[in-house]
Every structure is written in structure tokens, then in C-alpha cells.
Amino acid sequence: MIDFYCAQAKTGFEIDGIAHDMGDRPERDERRTEWIAKQGIELIRIPAKDVLADPEEVASAIVALCLDRSR
């Protein structure tokens, strides 16, 4: 499941916590990102630490990117 998705921009967003750096998770995430790309969706991964540090900035960046790509 994608955390956030903008259909008009065909862009998905994943908020990745520390668990995404452990074990086989990086390889699984890469395969998943490739599969999603084959569906015509660009997946952007955002570190959870960035969201925790400044959630408003991250939300604004997501909205701006979606608006820009939807034009």
C-alpha cells in the first residue's frame, strides 16, 4: 500500500521509518518501487525523520509537487 497517492500526478509517496533500512527491507522496497513504476506511478520515498522534524514542510512539498505534475 502506498501511504499517499495523487492520481492526477501519478505520484505516490511512502514515509519510510528506520525499519526500511533493516534486513532485506531495502531490497524488497526496491523491487516494490520498480513494480509500481511499471504501473506508471512514480514513487517518492520520504524519510520519517524528515516528517517528524517538519511535517508542515513535507506536506507543503508533497502538495506543491502534485500540483506541478498535474498541470
N, C-alpha and C positions, 0 to 999 in steps of 0.2 A: 504494500500500500504506500502511496506517495503521501507525504504529510500535507502538502498544499499543491494545488494544481490550477492553472489558468488555461482553460480550453482555448480561448481566443489566441493566446500567445503560444500554445502548445508547449508549455514550460511547466515542469514540476519542480518542487522544492523538497528536499529532505533535510531535516535537522538531525545532525549526527552527533551523538554523545560519545563518550570515551569507549563504550562497548564496540564501536565501529572500528577501533584500532586494534582489537584483540583477536587472537586466534586466527581462524580462517575468514573472519568477517571482512577484511579488506578485499580479498579475492571474490567473495560472494557478492559484495557491494559492486565491484567492477563488472562482474557478469550481469548483474541486475541492471546496472546503468546501461550496458551495451544492449540488452534486450529492450529496455524502454526506448532507447534511441532508435532501434529498428521499428518501433511503433510510431515514429515521427515525433517523439517528445524529447525535448532536451531536459535533462535532469541536473539541477544545480544543488550541490551539497553545501550546507552551511553548518559550520561547527557550532555545537550547542553553547560552547563558551562565548561565542560572539553574540548569540541571542541573549544569554544571561547578562553579558556586560552592557548591552544597549539594545533592548528589544524594540524600541521605537525606531532606531536607525535601521535595523534589519528589516522591520516591517515596511518602512518607507522605501527601502531599496527594492524589496520584492514588488511592491505596488508600482514603483517607477519603471522597473524592468518590464513588468507585464503590460503596462500602458504603452511603453515604447514599442514593444514587439507586436502589439495588437493593431498598430496603425498600418 
